[in-house]
Amino acid sequence: METTMNTVDTERKEAVFMNPILESGPDPYIHKHTDGNYYFTITKSDRIVLWKSSTITGVATANKRTIWTPPTEGPYSRNIWAPEIHDIDGKWFIYFTANDGGGDDTRRIYVLENSSPDPLVGEWIFKGAVNTELPGLDGTVLQHKNELYFLYSGYGHFPDYGSALYIAKMENPWTLTGENVLISAPTDEWEKKGGMAINEGPIFLKRNGKLFLIFSASATWSDDYCLGMLTASGTDNLMNPISWVKHPGPVFSKNEKNRVFSPGHNSFTQSPDETEDWIVYHAFSFSETEGNHKLGHLRNPRIQKIHWNQDGIPNFGTPLPAYTPMLKPSGEV
């Protein structure tokens, strides 16, 4: 450890952290709020837990609360996955995936609402299932030009792949209106690793007049689970599939040298001083040949700074090794 620490300026040791930010935590989602706090969730499978931290790297020691526990039986009693917290018009909403313990065709996205300024102390009200046309998972919301859009990974439309990405307009934060439009299907080889063709985990990054839709591709248990990217202009008709252009290959993928496998299901945030953009993602430190990647709790959440190319396109770089000192986000104390 002493040798490793010498790679960092000794005068800045207090500004150093190491990944992972939690030892276990699939599907990490983080929201930087106007109150200066970061609100963080992960897949717990049997409940929804919310963390409140003044820093990104301090999540592990931050205050947390179990904000919702499912009923013992019923259509949303099992497999509580991929919660996301969103602030929409001054209220908090959490979107999560659940089912009755059956197959993919029983999987739906559900919504909780909280009107308290502090989501850790207010009451969370169950609003029901989002009325998607297809069973699916990994719902997210885009707020753009005074419109609400819902993105999710839907099952069952095509026989030759597992899931694809759909967009729909929202009448309110729990109700869709109009058609669910297919904007990305896993048709390329890099989206079909691990025995299943999958697009899932959509998340947005808005910068430079463009919308970047980052998604996870291939099977979660494959070393080659990775991130892909769709791009649209901020002035495009987002309900038109031709507005979305898929990058020809992964934008963030495994690095065997750094012992990072299956990097995916991410979210984005900014440093406390808002001068840096950071990606939050989960990954394994061992290959599928060395252990069971279907044990999802062995995935852990990591963060690293992203950069921007001169053309305004994000550059995610290479997944960095765990347990290696890195500089904290700018503005962290």
Residue pairs with C-beta under 8 A, 6 or more apart in sequence:
4 324
4 325
5 13
5 16
5 325
7 325
8 16
8 325
8 327
12 327
15 327
15 328
15 332
16 325
16 326
16 327
16 328
17 57
17 325
17 326
17 328
18 322
18 323
18 324
18 325
18 326
19 300
19 302
19 303
19 304
19 320
19 322
19 323
19 324
19 326
20 300
20 301
20 302
20 322
21 56
21 57
21 59
21 60
21 301
21 302
21 303
22 42
22 59
22 60
22 300
22 301
23 300
24 42
24 297
24 298
24 299
24 300
25 42
25 43
25 282
25 299
25 300
25 301
26 42
26 43
26 265
26 282
26 296
26 297
26 299
26 301
27 42
27 43
27 81
27 82
27 83
27 201
27 265
27 282
28 40
28 41
28 42
28 265
28 266
28 267
28 280
28 281
28 282
28 301
29 40
29 41
29 42
29 82
29 83
29 84
29 85
29 267
29 280
30 38
30 39
30 40
30 56
30 267
30 268
30 269
30 280
31 38
31 39
31 40
31 85
31 86
31 87
31 267
31 269
32 38
32 269
32 270
33 39
33 87
34 87
35 117
36 54
36 272
37 52
37 53
37 54
38 51
38 52
38 53
38 54
38 55
38 56
38 59
38 269
39 50
39 51
39 52
39 85
39 119
40 50
40 51
40 52
40 53
40 59
40 62
41 48
41 49
41 50
41 51
41 83
41 84
41 85
41 94
42 49
42 83
42 301
43 80
43 81
43 82
43 83
43 296
44 80
45 79
45 80
45 81
45 296
45 297
46 69
46 70
46 80
47 66
47 68
47 69
47 70
47 80
48 66
48 67
48 68
48 69
48 80
48 83
48 94
48 96
48 112
49 64
49 65
49 66
49 67
50 64
50 65
50 67
50 85
50 94
50 119
50 120
51 59
51 62
51 63
51 64
52 62
52 63
52 64
52 118
52 119
52 120
53 59
53 62
53 63
54 62
55 272
55 328
55 329
55 332
55 333
56 269
56 271
56 272
56 278
56 280
56 303
56 328
56 329
56 332
57 303
57 328
57 329
57 332
58 332
59 301
63 120
64 120
65 120
67 94
67 112
67 114
67 119
67 120
67 124
68 94
68 112
68 124
68 126
70 76
70 77
70 78
70 80
70 98
71 77
73 100
74 100
75 98
75 99
75 100
75 106
75 108
75 129
76 98
76 99
76 100
76 108
76 110
76 129
77 98
77 100
77 101
78 98
78 99
78 100
78 101
79 97
79 98
79 99
79 101
79 107
80 96
80 97
80 98
81 96
81 97
81 98
81 137
81 138
82 96
82 97
82 137
82 138
82 201
82 265
83 94
83 95
83 96
84 94
84 95
84 96
84 139
84 140
84 141
84 267
85 92
85 93
85 94
85 119
86 92
86 93
86 94
86 95
86 141
86 173
87 93
88 141
88 143
88 148
88 173
89 173
90 115
91 113
91 114
91 115
91 173
92 113
92 114
92 115
92 116
92 119
92 122
93 111
93 112
93 113
93 114
93 141
93 173
93 174
94 111
94 112
94 114
94 124
95 109
95 110
95 111
95 130
95 139
95 140
95 141
96 109
96 110
96 112
96 139
97 107
97 108
97 109
97 110
97 136
97 137
97 138
97 139
98 107
98 108
98 110
99 106
99 107
99 108
100 106
104 135
104 155
104 156
104 162
105 135
105 155
105 156
106 135
107 135
107 136
107 137
107 155
108 129
108 130
108 132
108 135
108 136
109 129
109 130
109 132
109 136
109 137
109 138
109 139
109 152
110 126
110 127
110 128
110 129
110 130
111 126
111 127
111 128
111 129
111 130
111 173
111 174
112 124
112 125
112 126
112 127
113 124
113 125
113 127
113 173
113 174
114 122
114 123
114 124
114 125
115 122
116 122
116 123
127 173
127 174
128 174
130 139
130 150
130 152
130 174
130 175
130 176
131 175
131 176
132 139
132 150
132 152
132 154
132 166
132 168
132 176
132 180
133 154
133 166
133 168
133 179
133 180
134 154
134 155
134 156
134 157
134 166
134 180
135 154
135 155
135 156
136 152
136 153
136 154
136 155
136 163
136 166
137 152
137 153
137 163
137 200
138 152
138 153
138 200
138 201
138 202
138 265
139 150
139 151
139 152
140 150
140 151
140 152
140 202
140 203
140 204
141 148
141 149
141 150
141 151
141 170
141 173
142 148
142 149
142 150
142 151
142 204
142 211
142 238
144 206
144 211
144 234
144 238
145 234
147 169
147 170
148 169
148 170
148 172
148 173
149 167
149 168
149 169
149 170
149 238
150 167
150 168
150 169
150 170
150 176
151 165
151 166
151 167
151 202
151 204
151 213
152 165
152 166
152 202
153 163
153 164
153 165
153 166
153 198
153 199
153 200
153 201
153 202
153 215
154 163
154 164
154 165
154 166
154 180
155 162
155 163
157 164
157 182
158 164
158 185
160 197
161 185
161 186
161 187
161 192
161 196
161 197
161 198
162 186
162 196
162 197
162 198
162 219
163 186
163 198
163 199
163 200
164 182
164 184
164 185
164 186
164 199
165 182
165 183
165 184
165 185
165 199
165 200
165 202
165 213
165 215
165 230
166 180
166 181
166 182
166 183
167 180
167 181
167 183
167 238
167 239
168 176
168 177
168 178
168 179
168 180
168 181
169 176
169 177
169 178
169 239
170 176
170 177
171 177
178 239
179 239
181 239
181 240
181 241
182 241
183 213
183 230
183 241
183 244
184 199
184 213
184 215
184 228
184 230
184 244
184 246
185 199
186 192
186 197
186 198
186 199
186 217
186 218
187 197
188 248
188 249
190 217
190 218
190 224
190 226
190 228
190 249
190 250
190 253
191 197
191 198
191 199
191 217
191 218
191 228
192 198
192 218
193 217
193 218
193 219
193 222
193 223
193 224
193 225
194 218
194 219
194 220
194 221
194 222
194 224
194 225
194 288
195 219
195 222
196 218
196 219
197 218
198 216
198 217
198 218
198 219
198 220
199 215
199 216
199 217
199 228
200 215
200 216
200 217
200 265
201 215
201 216
201 264
201 265
201 266
202 213
202 214
202 215
203 213
203 214
203 215
203 266
203 267
203 268
204 211
204 212
204 213
204 214
204 268
205 211
205 212
205 214
205 268
205 277
205 314
206 212
206 234
207 277
207 308
207 312
207 314
208 308
208 312
209 233
209 234
209 235
209 312
210 231
210 232
210 233
210 234
210 312
210 313
211 231
211 232
211 233
211 234
211 236
211 238
212 229
212 230
212 231
212 313
212 314
213 229
213 230
213 231
213 232
213 244
214 227
214 228
214 229
214 251
214 266
214 268
215 227
215 228
215 229
215 230
216 225
216 226
216 227
216 228
216 264
216 265
216 266
217 225
217 226
217 227
217 228
217 250
217 264
218 224
218 225
218 226
219 225
220 262
220 264
220 265
220 293
220 296
221 262
221 288
221 293
221 294
222 262
222 288
222 293
223 254
223 261
223 262
223 287
223 288
223 293
224 253
224 254
224 262
225 254
225 262
225 263
225 264
226 250
226 252
226 253
226 254
226 262
226 263
226 264
227 250
227 251
227 252
227 253
227 263
227 264
227 266
227 281
227 316
228 246
228 247
228 249
228 250
228 251
229 246
229 247
229 251
229 314
230 244
230 245
230 246
230 247
231 244
231 245
231 247
231 313
232 238
232 243
232 244
232 245
233 243
236 243
237 243
238 244
251 314
251 316
252 263
252 264
252 266
252 279
252 281
252 316
252 317
252 319
253 263
253 319
254 260
254 261
254 262
254 263
254 319
255 318
255 319
256 287
258 318
258 319
258 320
258 321
259 285
259 286
259 321
259 322
260 283
260 284
260 285
260 319
260 320
260 321
260 322
261 283
261 284
261 285
261 286
261 287
261 288
261 293
262 282
262 283
262 284
262 288
262 293
262 299
263 281
263 282
263 283
263 302
263 319
264 281
264 282
264 283
265 281
265 282
266 279
266 280
266 281
266 282
267 279
267 280
267 281
268 277
268 278
268 279
268 280
268 306
269 277
269 278
269 280
270 276
270 277
270 278
271 277
271 278
271 329
271 330
271 331
271 332
272 329
272 330
272 331
272 332
273 330
273 331
274 331
275 330
275 331
276 305
276 329
276 330
277 305
277 306
277 308
277 314
278 303
278 304
278 305
278 306
278 329
279 303
279 304
279 305
279 306
279 316
280 301
280 302
280 303
281 301
281 302
281 303
281 319
282 299
282 300
282 301
282 302
283 299
283 300
283 302
283 319
283 322
284 291
284 293
284 298
284 299
285 300
285 322
291 298
292 298
300 322
302 319
302 320
302 322
303 329
304 317
304 319
304 320
304 326
305 329
306 314
306 315
306 316
306 317
307 314
307 315
307 317
308 314
308 315
309 315
320 326
